[in-house]
Amino acid sequence: MAPTYLDSIEAYHRRRAANDPREWRSRVETVQRRGPRLEDALSRDASRHVKVIAEVKRRSPSKGWLGEHLDAADLARQYVEAGAAAISVLTDEPHFAGSRADLETVAAAVTVPVLRKDFTVSENDVVDAAEMGASAVLLIAAILDADELRRYLALARDLGLSALVEVHDALEVSVALDCGATLIGVNQRDLHTFEVHPEHAAAVICDLPRDIIRVAESGLRTRSDVERAAEAGFDAVLVGEVFVTAPSPGAAVRDFAGVERGVAGG
């Protein structure tokens, strides 16, 4: 199987984690995150509309700079004022030009949950998310084995963090559910061709129990894309590039947040 962009990023983060001298168990006692829960923000009971997780994203490995000089806190406030239920912040620096500072400033600027979006490959990474002020951490099933996923989910719970588990296919769904995931994001992008397949994502969520909160990721560029995701059964969408590059990020968020769950557009 041909290597993907994810392979090289994972390799970088595995090396980083292997060279991290910190002992995570000693850090747990001094770090506790008690803030808004991502599950509550994305709950189906909160409203009839699709929830929007709006992302602060400076750079894409494939497209280059999206918002090199953006003000992370100001952008996050615009998102929230326009109806975003949560904020996602990239903290990976080498590939996405993100930073710890971006997450810390966003967490201090908004009252909604903040997701640390990074490549979590160690317990220290989970503790770091809590220490930065995140409400939730991203766990990517494609780069974690079942034991790692189970351990990081348990640690996140112990720290008061939510965990969004990202999957790409039915096998990863099965592993995520076995490990106890309650928030699952389906990445609509094929990791080998980089093409977006909404119909594949819709098929994947058929394997999810109704009590699982379902998030559509990648390839959501228009309101119609969000309406298709809603009709397929997704409760929320995670969107970055379109919002960051929009002439009015707030207007773009407001448009997406106006889509009702389970209603196809006309």
JOZI-V531297 format. One record per residue. N is the residue number from 1. RES is the residue in one letter. SS is DSSP state (@ for helix, = for strand, . for the rest). Layout:
BEGIN
n:N res:RES ss:SS
n:N res:RES ss:SS
END
This chain:
BEGIN
n:1 res:M ss:.
n:2 res:A ss:.
n:3 res:P ss:.
n:4 res:T ss:.
n:5 res:Y ss:@
n:6 res:L ss:@
n:7 res:D ss:@
n:8 res:S ss:@
n:9 res:I ss:@
n:10 res:E ss:@
n:11 res:A ss:@
n:12 res:Y ss:@
n:13 res:H ss:@
n:14 res:R ss:@
n:15 res:R ss:@
n:16 res:R ss:@
n:17 res:A ss:@
n:18 res:A ss:@
n:19 res:N ss:.
n:20 res:D ss:.
n:21 res:P ss:.
n:22 res:R ss:.
n:23 res:E ss:.
n:24 res:W ss:@
n:25 res:R ss:@
n:26 res:S ss:@
n:27 res:R ss:@
n:28 res:V ss:@
n:29 res:E ss:.
n:30 res:T ss:.
n:31 res:V ss:.
n:32 res:Q ss:.
n:33 res:R ss:.
n:34 res:R ss:.
n:35 res:G ss:.
n:36 res:P ss:.
n:37 res:R ss:.
n:38 res:L ss:@
n:39 res:E ss:@
n:40 res:D ss:@
n:41 res:A ss:@
n:42 res:L ss:.
n:43 res:S ss:.
n:44 res:R ss:.
n:45 res:D ss:.
n:46 res:A ss:.
n:47 res:S ss:.
n:48 res:R ss:.
n:49 res:H ss:=
n:50 res:V ss:.
n:51 res:K ss:=
n:52 res:V ss:=
n:53 res:I ss:=
n:54 res:A ss:=
n:55 res:E ss:=
n:56 res:V ss:=
n:57 res:K ss:.
n:58 res:R ss:.
n:59 res:R ss:=
n:60 res:S ss:=
n:61 res:P ss:.
n:62 res:S ss:.
n:63 res:K ss:.
n:64 res:G ss:=
n:65 res:W ss:=
n:66 res:L ss:.
n:67 res:G ss:.
n:68 res:E ss:.
n:69 res:H ss:.
n:70 res:L ss:.
n:71 res:D ss:.
n:72 res:A ss:@
n:73 res:A ss:@
n:74 res:D ss:@
n:75 res:L ss:@
n:76 res:A ss:@
n:77 res:R ss:@
n:78 res:Q ss:@
n:79 res:Y ss:@
n:80 res:V ss:@
n:81 res:E ss:@
n:82 res:A ss:.
n:83 res:G ss:.
n:84 res:A ss:.
n:85 res:A ss:.
n:86 res:A ss:=
n:87 res:I ss:=
n:88 res:S ss:=
n:89 res:V ss:=
n:90 res:L ss:=
n:91 res:T ss:.
n:92 res:D ss:.
n:93 res:E ss:@
n:94 res:P ss:@
n:95 res:H ss:@
n:96 res:F ss:@
n:97 res:A ss:.
n:98 res:G ss:.
n:99 res:S ss:.
n:100 res:R ss:@
n:101 res:A ss:@
n:102 res:D ss:@
n:103 res:L ss:@
n:104 res:E ss:@
n:105 res:T ss:@
n:106 res:V ss:@
n:107 res:A ss:@
n:108 res:A ss:@
n:109 res:A ss:@
n:110 res:V ss:.
n:111 res:T ss:.
n:112 res:V ss:.
n:113 res:P ss:=
n:114 res:V ss:=
n:115 res:L ss:=
n:116 res:R ss:=
n:117 res:K ss:=
n:118 res:D ss:.
n:119 res:F ss:.
n:120 res:T ss:.
n:121 res:V ss:.
n:122 res:S ss:.
n:123 res:E ss:@
n:124 res:N ss:@
n:125 res:D ss:@
n:126 res:V ss:@
n:127 res:V ss:@
n:128 res:D ss:@
n:129 res:A ss:@
n:130 res:A ss:@
n:131 res:E ss:@
n:132 res:M ss:@
n:133 res:G ss:.
n:134 res:A ss:.
n:135 res:S ss:.
n:136 res:A ss:=
n:137 res:V ss:=
n:138 res:L ss:=
n:139 res:L ss:=
n:140 res:I ss:=
n:141 res:A ss:@
n:142 res:A ss:@
n:143 res:I ss:@
n:144 res:L ss:.
n:145 res:D ss:.
n:146 res:A ss:@
n:147 res:D ss:@
n:148 res:E ss:@
n:149 res:L ss:@
n:150 res:R ss:@
n:151 res:R ss:@
n:152 res:Y ss:@
n:153 res:L ss:@
n:154 res:A ss:@
n:155 res:L ss:@
n:156 res:A ss:@
n:157 res:R ss:@
n:158 res:D ss:@
n:159 res:L ss:.
n:160 res:G ss:.
n:161 res:L ss:.
n:162 res:S ss:=
n:163 res:A ss:=
n:164 res:L ss:=
n:165 res:V ss:=
n:166 res:E ss:=
n:167 res:V ss:=
n:168 res:H ss:.
n:169 res:D ss:.
n:170 res:A ss:@
n:171 res:L ss:@
n:172 res:E ss:@
n:173 res:V ss:@
n:174 res:S ss:@
n:175 res:V ss:@
n:176 res:A ss:@
n:177 res:L ss:@
n:178 res:D ss:@
n:179 res:C ss:.
n:180 res:G ss:.
n:181 res:A ss:.
n:182 res:T ss:.
n:183 res:L ss:=
n:184 res:I ss:=
n:185 res:G ss:=
n:186 res:V ss:=
n:187 res:N ss:=
n:188 res:Q ss:.
n:189 res:R ss:=
n:190 res:D ss:.
n:191 res:L ss:.
n:192 res:H ss:.
n:193 res:T ss:.
n:194 res:F ss:.
n:195 res:E ss:.
n:196 res:V ss:=
n:197 res:H ss:.
n:198 res:P ss:@
n:199 res:E ss:@
n:200 res:H ss:@
n:201 res:A ss:@
n:202 res:A ss:@
n:203 res:A ss:@
n:204 res:V ss:@
n:205 res:I ss:@
n:206 res:C ss:@
n:207 res:D ss:@
n:208 res:L ss:.
n:209 res:P ss:.
n:210 res:R ss:.
n:211 res:D ss:.
n:212 res:I ss:.
n:213 res:I ss:=
n:214 res:R ss:=
n:215 res:V ss:=
n:216 res:A ss:=
n:217 res:E ss:=
n:218 res:S ss:.
n:219 res:G ss:.
n:220 res:L ss:.
n:221 res:R ss:.
n:222 res:T ss:.
n:223 res:R ss:@
n:224 res:S ss:@
n:225 res:D ss:@
n:226 res:V ss:@
n:227 res:E ss:@
n:228 res:R ss:@
n:229 res:A ss:@
n:230 res:A ss:@
n:231 res:E ss:@
n:232 res:A ss:@
n:233 res:G ss:.
n:234 res:F ss:.
n:235 res:D ss:.
n:236 res:A ss:=
n:237 res:V ss:=
n:238 res:L ss:=
n:239 res:V ss:=
n:240 res:G ss:.
n:241 res:E ss:@
n:242 res:V ss:@
n:243 res:F ss:@
n:244 res:V ss:@
n:245 res:T ss:@
n:246 res:A ss:.
n:247 res:P ss:.
n:248 res:S ss:.
n:249 res:P ss:@
n:250 res:G ss:@
n:251 res:A ss:@
n:252 res:A ss:@
n:253 res:V ss:@
n:254 res:R ss:@
n:255 res:D ss:@
n:256 res:F ss:@
n:257 res:A ss:@
n:258 res:G ss:.
n:259 res:V ss:.
n:260 res:E ss:=
n:261 res:R ss:.
n:262 res:G ss:.
n:263 res:V ss:.
n:264 res:A ss:.
n:265 res:G ss:.
n:266 res:G ss:.
END
